[in-house]
């Protein structure tokens, strides 16, 4: 089963198998996103906004630590912690 990750600004689409973090998927597809801590959920620099997708309820402790309540309400996630489980639209 593949999931589709669409990037809202470029309309680029990636088909991938679920199980990897969004940051790993981006790196595997040669898409750069700042990650000052190297993807270890220490800095919050790799935050992205998920503009479409229903699997946003599974928020990691690191995300609660690095994102404000307002950012969480507005569907921001840390790409190094977020594991997409269904088709999503991402705003970088």
N, C-alpha and C positions, 0 to 999 in steps of 0.2 A: 504494500500500500504506500503510495506516495502522497505527500502533501505539497501544496503550492504556496510559495512565499512570493508575494508581489510587492514591489517597491513603488510607493505612490508617486514619487517625483519623477522617476525615470520610466515607470511601467515595465521595468525588467522583471522577469518571472523566473524563479528557481523551483524546479521539482526536486524534492529530496525525500529520503526515508526518515521518518520520525526517530528521535532518540538522541540527537546531538543538540547542543545549545545553539541558539541563534548566532552567537559569535563564531562558533566553530563552523557553522554552515556558511557564514559570510566569508570567512577566511578561505575555506575550501573552494569557494567560487570567486576568489580574487577580488572581493569587495572590501575596501578598507573602511574601518570604523575605529576611531580613537579608543584605545584600551591601555591607558597609562600603567595599570598594575598588571598587565599581561593576561587579563581574563580571570583573575583570582577573586573577584567581587570585593575588592578592598577600596576602590576609589569612586565608583559610580560614574566614571567617564564614558562608559559604553552604553549609556541610556538611549533607548529608542522609544518611539510611540507606536503602539499597535492600534491601527485605526479600524481594523475589522478582524474579528475572531472571537470565539466564545470561551476559549480555555484560559481566561485571564484570572481566574480565581485562585489558582495554585501559586501563591507568591512566596518566595523563599525568605528566610530570616534575613539574609544579606540585602535583599531588596527592601524589606521593611526598614532596615538600618540606613540604607543609602538614599532612599527616595522619600520625599515628603508625602503626607497624606493626600495633598492636592495632586501631586504627580501620579500617585497610585489611582486616584479617582479618574484621572484623565488618561489612563491606560499606558502610562510610561512603564517600561520594564528595563532591567539590566540585561543586555544581550548575552552576557557571560553566564547568567543564571537561568534565563528563560529558555525552556525547551518546548518548541511548538509541537502541538499534537494534532493540529488541523490546519486547513488553509487559513492564511492570515494576510493582511496588508500591513506593511511596515513603513513608517516615516522615519527616515534617518536625518 
